[in-house]
Amino acid sequence: MKIYIGNNGNVDFDAPVKMTDEQYQNFLSMVRELFSVVVPVDVDGHREERLGDKIFGRPWDLEEYVLLFDAVNVMKVCEALGRTPMSVVIRRGEFIPDFIRYTKNKGVDIFAHPDKILELVKEYLDEKNVQKELFRQRRSRISRLEREKREIEGEISRLKNELNVIREKEAKGIESPVFKNKVSAIKKRLAELEADIAAIVQELSDEGATDRD
Amino acid sequence: MSEEQRKRFIRFFEETFPGNVMVEERQEATKEVHPGERKMKSWSVDEYVALLGPEDNDTLAKKLKRTVMSVQMRRGGFIPDFAEWLKKKGLSYRGEKRIIEEYLSKRGDAL
């Protein structure tokens, strides 16, 4: 195993490290001692690029935000989060205006009551977490509806082709008693599917789904 | 990671996978920066007052004729430090410029 140490203090491996359950648990305990916020994420694959190949960004977890106001010394925050001073200052600057607006809406001026800041950051993050969960659920519902819509559209297209083939045969004078039954069954099924599509489109519209979703 | 964190991290792997750990120093990828001859524009007390307001960074940048990033970074450096300073001093800020002036005279160099 090769551990890469970057000239800016970042650390990486040359390849993913296979661990037993026990090793993994020990690893988690170790990184949790080193950093304040550690969030394990299940992934399907692994990245090919390693430290030095490109610049890596890391999304911010909501739990990290509480430290932005809690620990004022930037270097301490950086060490606790495993981030650079630049990234901490930039994130603070992005977070702060929204937080100030939030507290104003609550009728609190944080600079008139600086002792309340930490408590308000926690409240703000709790609300954001709820919003995040609602957003995740909505995304999941929209994905499911869109998948169902695609499947139904595929079936409609297949049935319409089938119907066209029968009609072409009939136009050529080919007759079969099977055709009538089949056409009737296809039409019935198409009507059901069109009704399903209409319901899905309505539901997607109720969810406010747009192309950007 | 800090040096201490790095040492503990490497020690963990050396203990978990004895004899199988190699450490290699790497040059990290960085963005090209062209600093040029830019002069940093100093920040006035009125601008600090504006930074403490609820306006978003884009709006404030237009109003102050500064870049969004400079507003964002100044807010990120100034506001948490100012809030902590107020707390330590037991002060409340309700828009009084003299409080910002006092803060800047004591802590301005840190920004």
Interface residues (C-beta under 8 A of the other chain):
Chain A: M1 K2 I3 Y4 I5 G6 N7 N8 G9 N10 V11 D12 D14 V17 M19 Q23 N26 F27 M30 V31 E33 L34 F35 L51 G52 D53 K54 I55 L68 F69 V72 V74 E79 G82 V88 V89 I90 R91 R92 G93 E94 I96 P97 D98 I100 R101 K104 D109 I110 F111 A112 H113 P114 D115 I117
Chain B: M1 S2 Q5 R6 R8 F9 I10 F12 F13 T16 F17 N20 V21 M22 V23 E24 E25 R26 Q27 E28 A29 T30 K31 L52 G53 P54 E55 D56 N57 L60 M69 V71 Q72 M73 R74 R75 G76 G77 I79 P80 D81 F82 A83 E84 L86 K87 L91 S92 Y93 R94
